[in-house]
Every structure is written in C-alpha cells, then in structure tokens.
Amino acid sequence: MQFCPACLVEDETPYFRRGWTLATRVSCFRHGCRFRDRCPACEGGLAPFRQNRLVPHQFCALCGAELGKPTAPAAHGVRRLERLIDDLLALHAAGHRSGSKRSLPDLLGAACFQFGGKRMSIARLSHRDRYQQFRQMTKGQSTPFGKRRSPAISCWKRVAQAAPAWSGLVTSFSDAVLPRPKAGPCSTTAGPNLADLVQAAARLHQKRQAL
C-alpha cells in the first residue's frame, strides 16, 4: 500500500486511489513527488481499511499521525519510465497487444530484480527499493537484473531504453495526427474538436493497415 501525501492533503475527503496500488508506480503523476508506503512518524505499514476504529485516511491507523508530510520530487528519468509503462498498460487494457504468448502485465511482473543478494519480483519490493531500481535502470550504468536473460527481462530493458525519449501517449498521438501550426502571428481559431480527432485517428489507422 502506497500513497501520495500531497493528494491526501488536497482531498476534501481523503481516499486511497486504485492507481497507487500498481507496483510500476513510484510517484504521483499530478504532483511529481515520490510516493510513501509507511507512516512518516511510526514507520509502520499502512492499513487504512483494517482498523477497529473510524480514522480518516489522512491519518495513520496505527499511531494517529498525519500522513501528509511532503516527499521529495521524483527524478525526471524515473517519471518518464513509469509514464511509459502506464501508457503501455493502458494500450494493453484497450486491446492493443503484441503477438507474444505472454501479456505485458505478466512480463513486467515476472522479471526478478537483483536486490540485496536476493532475486525479488517488483511486487515484493518496498517503494524505496523500487524507486532505486528505477533510478538504476534510467541511468543506464548497471542492470538490476544481473546477467540473467529471459523474455521478461528483455521487456524491461526495452522499456527502459525507450523511456528517455518518451513524451507521453497523448503528446505522441497529437504530433502524429494533428497539423503543425504555421509560423506567424498567433491564431484565434479554435482547435480541433473531438469529431476531428476521431476522424484523424481513423485515417491514421487505415494508413497503417495499408503499409
């Protein structure tokens, strides 16, 4: 269980998001800060739904301390990596999948990271350890997988190599289907509406099928 302290502080009614439960997420896409998976006061694990008394989610269920203590900003490379993974999972959920027998979530979860002399899946690592492993991958100095080879490890390496140039699914889509603005004075013409975007996406899909 992990959370964004800034989100809990801003919430009128604080709650834990489903997106926070993904092991491939280590920072908040809204605030750019790192997640936290322990109480900043007692350092106990989080259990907002397992309590014998009604405690709002911005307070630790164990010691009652506030969970909104700020965390440090996530590194730029780490944010690009997890954003790319999030976009790939969104495409997978929408039905755009590779011809591989193993699904993308299965490949991402099957790779074991080399940590502390042990091999552990990403889901079993703490937030701090996952963040450090992401930093290690984005720096390109060494690999957190050791010298082992497998389809799952190859998948992680390809994603890490593509992450530095990744600007986001929405930006990439816009660059591919929308005309670039001409140089000159700013135009006051309204931008394309939803129907225009859908038609442009359909034309792009037809062109790709024709290749």
Backbone as CSV, one residue per row, in Angstrom:
resi,resn,N_x,N_y,N_z,CA_x,CA_y,CA_z,C_x,C_y,C_z
1,MET,0.846,-1.191,0.000,0.000,0.000,0.000,0.885,1.246,0.000
2,GLN,0.678,2.118,-0.968,1.456,3.346,-1.044,0.507,4.497,-1.365
3,PHE,1.006,5.727,-1.201,0.126,6.876,-1.381,0.936,8.118,-1.700
4,CYS,0.232,9.143,-2.196,0.831,10.450,-2.427,0.412,11.377,-1.286
5,PRO,1.329,11.870,-0.483,0.968,12.762,0.628,0.277,14.036,0.158
6,ALA,0.715,14.587,-0.972,0.130,15.836,-1.477,-1.332,15.651,-1.862
7,CYS,-1.663,14.506,-2.435,-3.053,14.233,-2.808,-3.938,14.145,-1.565
8,LEU,-3.452,13.474,-0.521,-4.245,13.340,0.706,-4.482,14.699,1.349
9,VAL,-3.488,15.594,1.265,-3.643,16.932,1.838,-4.673,17.737,1.056
10,GLU,-4.689,17.599,-0.263,-5.602,18.366,-1.102,-7.033,17.848,-1.077
11,ASP,-7.218,16.554,-0.814,-8.545,15.948,-0.882,-9.495,16.549,0.141
12,GLU,-10.695,16.869,-0.308,-11.728,17.279,0.645,-12.120,16.091,1.511
13,THR,-12.208,14.924,0.874,-12.415,13.664,1.584,-11.285,12.733,1.176
14,PRO,-10.211,12.640,1.950,-9.048,11.845,1.556,-9.389,10.373,1.317
15,TYR,-8.805,9.822,0.251,-9.016,8.403,-0.053,-7.805,7.877,-0.809
16,PHE,-7.620,6.571,-0.770,-6.508,5.921,-1.447,-6.941,5.512,-2.849
17,ARG,-6.182,5.952,-3.861,-6.517,5.672,-5.253,-6.130,4.247,-5.658
18,ARG,-6.879,3.717,-6.617,-6.553,2.394,-7.137,-5.209,2.425,-7.856
19,GLY,-4.916,3.543,-8.561,-3.656,3.634,-9.289,-2.432,3.576,-8.399
20,TRP,-2.599,3.898,-7.128,-1.467,3.855,-6.202,-1.034,2.427,-5.896
21,THR,-1.883,1.460,-6.184,-1.578,0.072,-5.835,-0.667,-0.598,-6.860
22,LEU,-0.437,0.045,-8.019,0.402,-0.559,-9.049,1.866,-0.556,-8.619
23,ALA,2.526,-1.697,-8.747,3.937,-1.788,-8.374,4.825,-1.011,-9.328
24,THR,4.330,-0.707,-10.532,5.122,0.045,-11.515,5.015,1.552,-11.303
25,ARG,4.285,1.988,-10.294,4.166,3.416,-9.980,4.965,3.727,-8.725
26,VAL,5.791,4.757,-8.795,6.582,5.159,-7.628,6.429,6.642,-7.331
27,SER,5.684,7.382,-8.180,5.499,8.808,-7.945,4.102,9.226,-8.388
28,CYS,3.723,10.438,-8.010,2.404,10.971,-8.355,2.495,11.710,-9.693
29,PHE,1.662,11.332,-10.635,1.664,11.998,-11.937,1.165,13.437,-11.828
30,ARG,0.391,13.730,-10.813,-0.167,15.079,-10.647,0.843,16.030,-10.007
31,HIS,1.503,15.584,-8.946,2.386,16.458,-8.183,3.875,16.229,-8.460
32,GLY,4.215,15.104,-9.063,5.614,14.828,-9.370,6.443,14.398,-8.175
33,CYS,5.815,14.185,-7.038,6.551,13.790,-5.834,6.541,12.271,-5.685
34,ARG,7.482,11.772,-4.900,7.560,10.341,-4.659,6.424,9.881,-3.754
35,PHE,6.027,8.626,-3.939,5.042,8.026,-3.057,5.681,7.717,-1.703
36,ARG,4.850,7.300,-0.774,5.302,6.828,0.525,4.506,5.566,0.841
37,ASP,5.154,4.573,1.431,4.433,3.349,1.782,4.491,3.027,3.275
38,ARG,4.950,4.014,4.049,4.989,3.850,5.504,4.620,5.168,6.175
39,CYS,4.163,5.072,7.386,3.844,6.273,8.142,5.131,7.040,8.424
40,PRO,5.163,8.359,8.184,6.394,9.122,8.429,6.735,9.244,9.913
41,ALA,5.774,8.950,10.783,6.016,9.071,12.224,6.448,7.745,12.849
42,CYS,5.609,6.735,12.754,5.913,5.453,13.398,6.590,4.461,12.461
43,GLU,6.643,4.800,11.151,7.250,3.957,10.129,6.570,2.598,10.019
44,GLY,5.336,2.534,10.469,4.572,1.292,10.330,3.944,1.205,8.952
45,GLY,3.613,-0.024,8.550,2.933,-0.210,7.274,1.537,0.381,7.308
46,LEU,0.971,0.626,6.135,-0.337,1.269,6.036,-1.443,0.233,5.946
47,ALA,-2.501,0.467,6.675,-3.657,-0.426,6.646,-4.923,0.400,6.849
48,PRO,-5.245,1.298,5.887,-6.394,2.201,6.073,-7.739,1.491,6.146
49,PHE,-7.810,0.273,5.588,-9.089,-0.436,5.590,-9.148,-1.523,6.659
50,ARG,-8.087,-1.626,7.452,-8.084,-2.605,8.537,-7.889,-1.873,9.843
51,GLN,-8.955,-1.433,10.412,-8.880,-0.680,11.661,-10.126,-0.944,12.494
52,ASN,-9.935,-0.938,13.797,-11.055,-1.205,14.685,-11.750,0.071,15.123
53,ARG,-11.321,1.222,14.542,-11.983,2.483,14.815,-11.969,3.327,13.548
54,LEU,-12.915,4.221,13.426,-13.062,5.022,12.215,-12.045,6.157,12.224
55,VAL,-11.039,6.062,11.358,-9.977,7.069,11.258,-9.917,7.553,9.814
56,PRO,-9.998,8.860,9.562,-9.878,9.369,8.196,-8.553,8.933,7.568
57,HIS,-8.537,8.789,6.249,-7.387,8.214,5.576,-6.155,9.107,5.581
58,GLN,-6.268,10.355,5.978,-5.057,11.170,6.045,-4.304,10.971,7.352
59,PHE,-4.796,10.075,8.206,-4.132,9.776,9.480,-3.723,8.305,9.517
60,CYS,-2.597,8.031,10.149,-2.133,6.653,10.312,-3.085,5.898,11.227
61,ALA,-3.523,4.724,10.805,-4.445,3.929,11.608,-3.767,3.325,12.827
62,LEU,-2.424,3.329,12.855,-1.693,2.730,13.964,-1.344,3.733,15.053
63,CYS,-0.821,4.919,14.651,-0.388,5.884,15.663,-1.164,7.194,15.617
64,GLY,-1.972,7.400,14.600,-2.785,8.612,14.505,-2.067,9.813,13.921
65,ALA,-0.800,9.670,13.496,-0.057,10.791,12.925,-0.579,11.131,11.530
66,GLU,-0.386,12.390,11.127,-0.800,12.801,9.796,0.134,12.204,8.747
67,LEU,-0.452,11.783,7.607,0.323,11.153,6.546,0.737,12.137,5.461
68,GLY,0.402,13.417,5.640,0.634,14.400,4.593,2.011,15.032,4.579
69,LYS,2.970,14.486,5.299,4.325,15.045,5.271,4.883,14.946,3.857
70,PRO,5.370,16.063,3.279,5.824,16.063,1.881,6.981,15.101,1.642
71,THR,7.045,14.602,0.420,8.161,13.768,-0.014,8.944,14.515,-1.095
72,ALA,10.137,14.039,-1.395,10.996,14.692,-2.386,10.455,14.469,-3.797
73,PRO,10.771,15.375,-4.722,10.355,15.176,-6.117,11.025,13.937,-6.709
74,ALA,10.311,13.241,-7.574,10.873,12.073,-8.253,11.805,12.531,-9.375
75,ALA,12.839,11.770,-9.648,13.784,12.098,-10.711,13.069,12.105,-12.058
76,HIS,13.531,12.983,-12.949,12.889,13.131,-14.253,12.891,11.820,-15.038
77,GLY,14.014,11.106,-15.021,14.099,9.849,-15.749,13.149,8.802,-15.214
78,VAL,12.992,8.758,-13.899,12.078,7.800,-13.284,10.639,8.104,-13.693
79,ARG,10.287,9.373,-13.726,8.929,9.759,-14.102,8.628,9.399,-15.548
80,ARG,9.611,9.545,-16.437,9.414,9.153,-17.832,9.219,7.636,-17.946
81,LEU,10.003,6.880,-17.187,9.906,5.425,-17.235,8.538,4.949,-16.777
82,GLU,8.075,5.428,-15.634,6.784,4.950,-15.150,5.626,5.480,-15.990
83,ARG,5.782,6.657,-16.603,4.749,7.169,-17.502,4.641,6.290,-18.746
84,LEU,5.781,5.859,-19.283,5.767,4.975,-20.443,5.104,3.647,-20.094
85,ILE,5.450,3.087,-18.941,4.836,1.828,-18.519,3.333,1.998,-18.355
86,ASP,2.896,3.108,-17.770,1.476,3.365,-17.578,0.748,3.460,-18.920
87,ASP,1.368,4.120,-19.906,0.759,4.225,-21.230,0.687,2.860,-21.913
88,LEU,1.735,2.056,-21.774,1.734,0.728,-22.379,0.652,-0.160,-21.765
89,LEU,0.467,-0.068,-20.461,-0.581,-0.842,-19.796,-1.968,-0.362,-20.219
90,ALA,-2.112,0.951,-20.448,-3.395,1.482,-20.920,-3.722,0.951,-22.313
91,LEU,-2.702,0.894,-23.195,-2.895,0.341,-24.531,-3.241,-1.147,-24.448
92,HIS,-2.576,-1.850,-23.549,-2.862,-3.278,-23.366,-4.313,-3.492,-22.922
93,ALA,-4.756,-2.677,-21.969,-6.132,-2.794,-21.476,-7.153,-2.451,-22.560
94,ALA,-6.755,-1.588,-23.510,-7.656,-1.196,-24.591,-7.675,-2.215,-25.723
95,GLY,-6.870,-3.278,-25.624,-6.892,-4.331,-26.627,-5.747,-4.300,-27.611
96,HIS,-4.828,-3.324,-27.498,-3.679,-3.236,-28.393,-2.535,-4.045,-27.781
97,ARG,-2.428,-5.305,-28.186,-1.473,-6.212,-27.571,-0.553,-6.817,-28.609
98,SER,0.615,-7.214,-28.176,1.600,-7.809,-29.084,1.231,-9.258,-29.351
99,GLY,1.939,-9.847,-30.301,1.660,-11.243,-30.643,2.300,-12.230,-29.689
100,SER,2.961,-11.762,-28.670,3.606,-12.652,-27.706,2.572,-13.467,-26.933
101,LYS,2.963,-14.667,-26.555,2.058,-15.527,-25.791,1.841,-14.987,-24.374
102,ARG,2.788,-14.233,-23.874,2.682,-13.693,-22.524,2.244,-12.238,-22.598
103,SER,1.351,-11.852,-21.719,0.837,-10.482,-21.717,1.863,-9.531,-21.122
104,LEU,1.690,-8.245,-21.398,2.608,-7.237,-20.861,2.614,-7.227,-19.329
105,PRO,1.450,-7.232,-18.647,1.490,-7.273,-17.176,2.221,-8.500,-16.646
106,ASP,2.079,-9.632,-17.341,2.754,-10.851,-16.911,4.265,-10.713,-17.051
107,LEU,4.710,-10.121,-18.175,6.146,-9.934,-18.392,6.742,-8.971,-17.374
108,LEU,6.043,-7.865,-17.106,6.558,-6.883,-16.153,6.638,-7.464,-14.739
109,GLY,5.695,-8.315,-14.399,5.669,-8.884,-13.054,6.561,-10.093,-12.877
110,ALA,6.959,-10.722,-13.993,7.723,-11.958,-13.889,9.214,-11.724,-13.692
111,ALA,9.718,-10.573,-14.130,11.149,-10.308,-14.013,11.549,-10.133,-12.548
112,CYS,12.637,-10.776,-12.165,13.117,-10.669,-10.784,14.297,-9.699,-10.710
113,PHE,14.197,-8.731,-9.824,15.256,-7.743,-9.624,16.286,-8.291,-8.653
114,GLN,17.545,-8.002,-8.949,18.636,-8.415,-8.073,18.752,-7.385,-6.959
115,PHE,18.429,-7.771,-5.747,18.454,-6.807,-4.651,18.917,-7.482,-3.367
116,GLY,19.972,-6.928,-2.777,20.470,-7.447,-1.507,20.863,-8.902,-1.554
117,GLY,21.405,-9.344,-2.694,21.800,-10.741,-2.826,20.646,-11.671,-3.107
118,LYS,19.434,-11.139,-3.231,18.267,-11.962,-3.500,17.597,-11.507,-4.792
119,ARG,16.801,-12.392,-5.361,16.019,-12.069,-6.543,14.561,-11.920,-6.130
120,MET,14.019,-10.747,-6.392,12.657,-10.472,-5.957,11.874,-9.824,-7.088
121,SER,10.586,-10.182,-7.197,9.723,-9.545,-8.191,9.418,-8.123,-7.750
122,ILE,9.022,-7.291,-8.687,8.779,-5.882,-8.394,7.664,-5.704,-7.366
123,ALA,6.703,-6.620,-7.360,5.575,-6.503,-6.429,5.995,-6.748,-4.982
124,ARG,7.141,-7.377,-4.766,7.581,-7.692,-3.413,8.588,-6.682,-2.861
125,LEU,8.956,-5.705,-3.678,9.899,-4.685,-3.229,9.171,-3.520,-2.564
126,SER,9.802,-2.897,-1.593,9.238,-1.707,-0.971,9.303,-0.551,-1.952
127,HIS,8.618,0.543,-1.628,8.659,1.707,-2.513,10.083,2.211,-2.679
128,ARG,10.833,2.311,-1.587,12.202,2.813,-1.650,13.060,1.964,-2.576
129,ASP,12.926,0.634,-2.463,13.725,-0.263,-3.292,13.300,-0.189,-4.755
130,ARG,12.004,-0.096,-5.019,11.533,0.019,-6.401,12.027,1.323,-7.022
131,TYR,11.984,2.398,-6.250,12.446,3.685,-6.761,13.927,3.626,-7.116
132,GLN,14.736,3.011,-6.269,16.164,2.890,-6.528,16.431,2.027,-7.758
133,GLN,15.627,0.973,-7.932,15.797,0.130,-9.107,15.440,0.886,-10.374
134,PHE,14.408,1.718,-10.322,14.033,2.543,-11.473,15.151,3.542,-11.792
135,ARG,15.727,4.148,-10.756,16.839,5.078,-10.954,18.007,4.360,-11.623
136,GLN,18.256,3.155,-11.177,19.371,2.378,-11.718,19.151,2.088,-13.200
137,MET,17.919,1.759,-13.583,17.627,1.466,-14.982,17.732,2.711,-15.850
138,THR,17.232,3.836,-15.364,17.220,5.050,-16.178,18.612,5.659,-16.339
139,LYS,19.493,5.420,-15.379,20.863,5.934,-15.502,21.684,5.121,-16.488
140,GLY,21.303,3.862,-16.697,21.999,3.028,-17.674,23.389,2.602,-17.254
141,GLN,23.727,2.778,-15.988,25.074,2.440,-15.530,25.226,0.945,-15.252
142,SER,24.181,0.321,-14.784,24.212,-1.106,-14.488,22.794,-1.633,-14.580
143,THR,22.669,-2.915,-14.532,21.346,-3.516,-14.643,20.928,-4.140,-13.320
144,PRO,19.683,-3.951,-12.895,19.223,-4.553,-11.650,18.810,-6.008,-11.822
145,PHE,19.075,-6.583,-13.020,18.667,-7.959,-13.281,19.850,-8.922,-13.304
146,GLY,21.055,-8.406,-13.038,22.219,-9.262,-13.122,22.529,-9.603,-14.573
147,LYS,23.103,-10.777,-14.807,23.449,-11.209,-16.164,22.449,-12.214,-16.717
148,ARG,21.358,-12.396,-16.035,20.358,-13.365,-16.495,19.611,-12.844,-17.713
149,ARG,19.060,-13.757,-18.497,18.294,-13.408,-19.685,16.963,-14.140,-19.658
150,SER,15.934,-13.438,-20.047,14.595,-14.031,-20.143,13.722,-13.051,-20.916
151,PRO,12.590,-13.498,-21.473,11.686,-12.578,-22.172,11.229,-11.425,-21.283
152,ALA,11.012,-11.694,-19.987,10.561,-10.650,-19.067,11.635,-9.590,-18.861
153,ILE,12.882,-10.027,-18.694,13.988,-9.085,-18.502,14.227,-8.284,-19.780
154,SER,14.128,-8.931,-20.934,14.286,-8.226,-22.212,13.219,-7.151,-22.372
155,CYS,12.009,-7.453,-21.921,10.917,-6.477,-21.991,11.239,-5.256,-21.147
156,TRP,11.712,-5.461,-19.923,12.069,-4.347,-19.045,13.189,-3.505,-19.652
157,LYS,14.170,-4.162,-20.237,15.302,-3.432,-20.817,14.850,-2.582,-22.005
158,ARG,13.950,-3.115,-22.840,13.451,-2.346,-23.982,12.672,-1.126,-23.518
159,VAL,11.863,-1.307,-22.492,11.088,-0.184,-21.958,12.015,0.876,-21.384
160,ALA,13.038,0.451,-20.639,13.979,1.407,-20.043,14.749,2.168,-21.120
161,GLN,15.077,1.515,-22.234,15.802,2.177,-23.315,14.924,3.199,-24.044
162,ALA,13.617,2.907,-24.132,12.704,3.809,-24.844,12.247,4.980,-23.980
163,ALA,12.334,4.841,-22.668,11.776,5.839,-21.749,12.371,7.241,-21.895
164,PRO,13.689,7.425,-22.087,14.237,8.787,-22.154,13.623,9.657,-23.239
165,ALA,13.164,9.052,-24.331,12.597,9.836,-25.430,11.075,9.875,-25.393
166,TRP,10.486,9.287,-24.361,9.027,9.189,-24.315,8.422,10.477,-23.768
167,SER,7.516,11.078,-24.546,6.884,12.334,-24.126,5.438,12.148,-23.692
168,GLY,4.932,10.935,-23.792,3.560,10.686,-23.358,2.670,10.275,-24.512
169,LEU,1.704,9.430,-24.218,0.818,8.904,-25.252,-0.007,9.996,-25.901
170,VAL,-0.539,10.927,-25.117,-1.370,11.995,-25.661,-0.556,12.899,-26.583
171,THR,0.650,13.261,-26.156,1.507,14.114,-26.972,1.907,13.426,-28.267
172,SER,2.258,12.135,-28.185,2.655,11.396,-29.378,1.495,11.290,-30.364
173,PHE,0.302,11.065,-29.855,-0.870,10.963,-30.716,-1.141,12.297,-31.398
174,SER,-1.063,13.373,-30.654,-1.313,14.698,-31.211,-0.295,15.041,-32.296
175,ASP,0.979,14.719,-32.049,2.019,15.009,-33.034,1.813,14.213,-34.315
176,ALA,1.215,13.012,-34.192,1.065,12.142,-35.352,-0.123,12.530,-36.236
177,VAL,-1.191,13.033,-35.641,-2.416,13.228,-36.417,-2.821,14.678,-36.617
178,LEU,-2.266,15.600,-35.842,-2.673,16.995,-35.965,-1.651,17.791,-36.770
179,PRO,-2.098,18.714,-37.609,-1.164,19.536,-38.384,-0.367,20.459,-37.475
180,ARG,0.890,20.659,-37.820,1.735,21.555,-37.032,1.370,23.006,-37.335
181,PRO,1.349,23.882,-36.337,0.991,25.286,-36.570,2.030,25.983,-37.431
182,LYS,1.578,26.874,-38.295,2.474,27.627,-39.156,3.082,28.791,-38.380
183,ALA,4.265,29.198,-38.800,4.934,30.322,-38.155,4.188,31.603,-38.479
184,GLY,4.123,32.511,-37.529,3.426,33.767,-37.754,2.655,34.168,-36.531
185,PRO,1.807,35.173,-36.660,1.009,35.634,-35.523,0.124,34.535,-34.980
186,CYS,-0.131,34.587,-33.688,-0.989,33.597,-33.047,-2.394,33.688,-33.619
187,SER,-2.949,32.509,-33.906,-4.297,32.474,-34.459,-5.308,32.357,-33.336
188,THR,-6.456,32.959,-33.539,-7.525,32.873,-32.545,-8.533,31.793,-32.911
189,THR,-8.227,31.020,-33.983,-9.138,29.958,-34.403,-9.167,28.856,-33.363
190,ALA,-10.352,28.365,-33.104,-10.500,27.298,-32.116,-9.807,26.035,-32.599
191,GLY,-9.301,25.229,-31.682,-8.619,23.994,-32.037,-9.596,22.927,-32.500
192,PRO,-9.064,21.761,-32.917,-9.920,20.684,-33.422,-10.821,20.139,-32.336
193,ASN,-12.042,19.789,-32.720,-12.959,19.220,-31.742,-12.799,17.704,-31.703
194,LEU,-13.600,17.032,-30.885,-13.463,15.595,-30.688,-13.723,14.829,-31.981
195,ALA,-14.697,15.277,-32.776,-15.001,14.586,-34.029,-13.804,14.612,-34.967
196,ASP,-13.105,15.746,-35.030,-11.922,15.848,-35.877,-10.826,14.876,-35.435
197,LEU,-10.647,14.762,-34.131,-9.633,13.849,-33.611,-9.966,12.399,-33.928
198,VAL,-11.240,12.017,-33.783,-11.658,10.648,-34.080,-11.446,10.332,-35.557
199,GLN,-11.813,11.256,-36.443,-11.624,11.046,-37.870,-10.143,10.940,-38.222
200,ALA,-9.323,11.780,-37.597,-7.882,11.721,-37.846,-7.299,10.395,-37.379
201,ALA,-7.758,9.896,-36.232,-7.285,8.605,-35.729,-7.690,7.480,-36.670
202,ALA,-8.894,7.545,-37.232,-9.355,6.523,-38.171,-8.510,6.529,-39.446
203,ARG,-8.167,7.727,-39.941,-7.335,7.816,-41.137,-5.939,7.251,-40.872
204,LEU,-5.393,7.567,-39.704,-4.073,7.058,-39.341,-4.086,5.541,-39.262
205,HIS,-5.140,4.967,-38.690,-5.264,3.517,-38.570,-5.345,2.856,-39.951
206,GLN,-6.100,3.465,-40.883,-6.226,2.935,-42.234,-4.882,2.961,-42.957
207,LYS,-4.117,4.037,-42.765,-2.816,4.149,-43.414,-1.871,3.072,-42.907
208,ARG,-1.909,2.815,-41.600,-1.019,1.806,-41.025,-1.384,0.405,-41.528
209,GLN,-2.685,0.139,-41.698,-3.106,-1.151,-42.201,-2.684,-1.364,-43.656
210,ALA,-2.589,-0.260,-44.400,-2.244,-0.344,-45.812,-0.752,-0.574,-46.025
211,LEU,0.068,-0.305,-44.978,1.520,-0.473,-45.112,1.918,-1.950,-45.184
